[in-house]
Amino acid sequence: MGYDYGKIWVTGASGRVGTMIRRILDMRDVELFETDVDDLDITCADEVTKFASRNRPNTIINCAGLTDVDECEKNIEKAYRVNALGPRNLSAVARKIDARIIQLSTDDVFSSRQERAFNEFDTPNPVSVYGKSKLAGENFVKELAPKHLIIRSSWVYGREGMNFVNYIIQKVSAGEKVRAATDEFAVPTSAKELSRVIIRLVKEEQEGIYHVVCRGGCCSRYELAREIARMLGKDESLVVPAMLKELHPRMEGPDYTLLDNLMLRMCEMESPATWKEALAEYINEIL
Ligand SMILES: NC(=O)c1ccc[n+]([C@@H]2O[C@H](COP(=O)([O-])OP(=O)(O)OC[C@H]3O[C@@H](n4cnc5c(N)ncnc54)[C@H](OP(=O)(O)O)[C@@H]3O)[C@@H](O)[C@H]2O)c1
């Protein structure tokens, strides 16, 4: 037996991060409640209150979200419902039952065309509906839940669902050409590295805002896709450079969001692996 986590409720448990948290947690140390949208819709305050009052978790990890950036632009109300109203409902109930809430958030609360890193003390300035709705979620959590931890990450990939890394793996493995943006930059972070740090932060009972991305700086989508092809032993020239605007006409580009894990460093917490180490681990696991 290790550290006793008590009762943890993970929402959005079937997603990339939710699934990985379950895989990493030692079940002997925790009583785990997992829900996803089919069992419990976090936008429904009544459902959230009933579930929390019945099960009384001491930690709520909110991995639920509308993470499809294009879908958020098309369906603004849904974006705010899931990414803002959901965390509001969970925070209100966390306060009521004296639980700690861990809210997952994103580098998209920042937007930048300049090459600079953002730490936890920088002021958010989202431009996309996704970024704005996630920031609204953060604000509800800060205002409503006395015990809270907000964790921002970027370009998270895992086995679940289609994400950029899985898409590139699929394309280059099939020998197909694929275009990737040379002017969109962030830090690729594996769901595994992120989940390891989330669990560590829960164990250490940390509060406030933490940026959690892999080490080693950021890269462009193009560099990431070439690295994937290289690690798979495939022809790197299958990855063709393109401008962000050509691939996503609504995005102006360039887009540069490098999160700096300043709080992790200042609190002398273990840093995640470099993005290349984490990517190699992921590719080895799925091959
Ligand atoms: N992926 C990234 O690059 C990234 C980067 C930074 C931060 N984050 C944040 O990290 C968190 C987890 O991300 P992820 O990559 O694990 O996302 P994900 O794979 O898209 O998982 C999100 C889960 O939430 C579920 N969900 C959607 N609406 C819901 C609702 N109303 N009630 C309950 N569950 C609902 C989704 O179900 P459906 O699939 O059926 O809709 C999905 O299973 C999100 O808050 C996201 O904003 C993600």
The ligand as a Gaussian input file, in Angstrom:
#p B3LYP/6-31G(d) Opt

LIG

0 1
 N       -5.891000      17.005000     -25.901000
 C       -5.149000      18.107000     -25.742000
 O       -4.311000      18.461000     -26.590000
 C       -5.303000      18.936000     -24.500000
 C       -4.361000      19.918000     -24.273000
 C       -4.476000      20.680000     -23.131000
 C       -5.538000      20.481000     -22.280000
 N       -6.466000      19.549000     -22.535000
 C       -7.595000      19.417000     -21.603000
 O       -7.465000      18.202000     -20.873000
 C       -8.754000      17.638000     -20.629000
 C       -8.759000      16.203000     -21.109000
 O       -8.374000      16.190000     -22.471000
 P       -8.402000      14.867000     -23.341000
 O       -7.363000      15.044000     -24.372000
 O       -8.397000      13.655000     -22.448000
 O       -9.838000      15.048000     -24.011000
 P      -10.732000      13.974000     -24.745000
 O       -9.914000      12.784000     -25.129000
 O      -11.496000      14.725000     -25.779000
 O      -11.716000      13.496000     -23.570000
 C      -12.728000      14.332000     -23.064000
 C      -13.829000      13.436000     -22.574000
 O      -14.882000      14.254000     -22.034000
 C      -16.110000      13.719000     -22.495000
 N      -17.183000      14.710000     -22.428000
 C      -17.545000      15.616000     -23.370000
 N      -18.616000      16.309000     -22.964000
 C      -18.928000      15.843000     -21.730000
 C      -19.962000      16.150000     -20.807000
 N      -20.869000      17.100000     -21.065000
 N      -20.014000      15.471000     -19.651000
 C      -19.110000      14.502000     -19.372000
 N      -18.116000      14.159000     -20.213000
 C      -18.014000      14.818000     -21.374000
 C      -15.803000      13.291000     -23.905000
 O      -16.797000      12.431000     -24.407000
 P      -17.055000      12.433000     -26.013000
 O      -15.763000      12.045000     -26.650000
 O      -18.146000      11.404000     -26.175000
 O      -17.479000      13.820000     -26.363000
 C      -14.450000      12.616000     -23.730000
 O      -14.563000      11.260000     -23.338000
 C       -9.764000      18.556000     -21.341000
 O      -10.296000      19.436000     -20.385000
 C       -8.920000      19.361000     -22.316000
 O       -9.469000      20.639000     -22.530000
 C       -6.361000      18.737000     -23.631000

